[in-house]
Amino acid sequence: KQWYQRRVRGRKCVPCARDEEPNQERSHCQPLPPGPPPYRRFTGGLLVGLSLLGSATVLATATVFWRHSKTPIIKAANKELCYVIFAGLLCCFGSVILM
């Protein structure tokens, strides 16, 4: 963990809050700019893990649709629309990883 500190009256340093960082002169704390979630933390890793699991599930389902595309149940399911939905889901899951 990296802790930032600011100076109070030149000598004493007081730590900034978790969502703040000191200014250039280290005279006061300012809010951190918003950014992507850090993947080294638990929540970031959890988001990436769930995104990969969702992508794998979509790819497995699309593979089943593709392998059984000649069967009547897949023909009745409007397979072209399903492929478009699968592509959209992969884009959604992929955007979590790219952030």
C-alpha positions as CSV (number, residue, x, y, z in Angstrom):
1,K,0.0,0.0,0.0
2,Q,1.2,3.5,-0.8
3,W,0.3,6.2,1.7
4,Y,0.5,9.8,0.9
5,Q,1.3,12.4,3.5
6,R,0.9,16.2,3.8
7,R,2.9,18.6,5.9
8,V,1.3,20.6,8.6
9,R,3.3,23.7,9.7
10,G,6.4,22.5,7.9
11,R,7.5,19.6,10.1
12,K,4.7,17.3,11.0
13,C,3.2,15.0,8.4
14,V,-0.4,13.8,8.5
15,P,-1.6,11.0,6.2
16,C,-4.2,11.8,3.6
17,A,-7.4,9.8,3.4
18,R,-7.5,6.7,1.1
19,D,-9.2,8.6,-1.7
20,E,-7.0,11.6,-1.5
21,E,-3.4,12.6,-2.5
22,P,-1.3,15.6,-1.5
23,N,-0.7,18.5,-3.9
24,Q,2.7,19.4,-5.3
25,E,3.7,21.4,-2.2
26,R,2.3,18.8,0.1
27,S,0.3,21.5,2.0
28,H,-3.1,19.9,1.7
29,C,-4.9,16.8,0.4
30,Q,-6.9,16.8,-2.8
31,P,-9.2,14.1,-4.2
32,L,-7.7,11.4,-6.4
33,P,-8.8,11.5,-10.1
34,P,-11.3,8.8,-11.0
35,G,-9.7,5.9,-12.9
36,P,-10.1,2.3,-13.8
37,P,-10.3,-0.3,-11.0
38,P,-6.9,-1.6,-10.0
39,Y,-6.7,-5.3,-10.9
40,R,-4.3,-6.0,-8.1
41,R,-7.0,-5.6,-5.5
42,F,-9.6,-8.2,-4.7
43,T,-12.5,-6.4,-6.3
44,G,-10.7,-5.8,-9.6
45,G,-9.6,-9.4,-9.8
46,L,-13.1,-10.5,-9.0
47,L,-14.5,-8.3,-11.8
48,V,-12.0,-9.7,-14.3
49,G,-12.6,-13.3,-13.1
50,L,-16.4,-13.0,-13.5
51,S,-15.9,-11.4,-16.9
52,L,-13.7,-14.2,-18.1
53,L,-16.3,-16.8,-16.7
54,G,-19.1,-15.0,-18.6
55,S,-17.1,-14.9,-21.8
56,A,-16.3,-18.6,-21.5
57,T,-20.0,-19.3,-21.0
58,V,-21.0,-17.3,-24.0
59,L,-18.4,-19.0,-26.2
60,A,-19.5,-22.4,-25.0
61,T,-23.1,-21.6,-25.8
62,A,-22.2,-20.2,-29.2
63,T,-20.2,-23.3,-29.9
64,V,-23.2,-25.5,-29.1
65,F,-25.4,-23.4,-31.4
66,W,-22.8,-23.6,-34.2
67,R,-22.3,-27.4,-33.9
68,H,-26.0,-28.1,-33.8
69,S,-27.1,-25.5,-36.3
70,K,-28.9,-28.0,-38.6
71,T,-31.3,-29.2,-35.9
72,P,-34.9,-28.0,-35.9
73,I,-34.7,-26.4,-32.4
74,I,-31.8,-24.2,-33.3
75,K,-33.4,-23.3,-36.6
76,A,-36.5,-22.3,-34.8
77,A,-34.5,-20.1,-32.3
78,N,-33.6,-17.6,-35.0
79,K,-29.9,-18.4,-34.8
80,E,-28.7,-15.2,-36.6
81,L,-30.2,-13.1,-33.9
82,C,-28.6,-15.4,-31.2
83,Y,-25.2,-14.9,-32.8
84,V,-25.7,-11.1,-32.7
85,I,-26.7,-11.3,-29.0
86,F,-23.6,-13.5,-28.3
87,A,-21.3,-11.0,-30.0
88,G,-22.9,-8.2,-27.9
89,L,-22.4,-10.1,-24.7
90,L,-18.8,-10.8,-25.6
91,C,-18.3,-7.0,-26.2
92,C,-19.8,-6.3,-22.8
93,F,-17.6,-8.8,-21.0
94,G,-14.6,-7.6,-22.9
95,S,-15.1,-4.0,-22.0
96,V,-14.6,-4.9,-18.3
97,I,-11.2,-6.4,-19.1
98,L,-10.1,-3.4,-21.3
99,M,-10.9,-0.8,-18.7
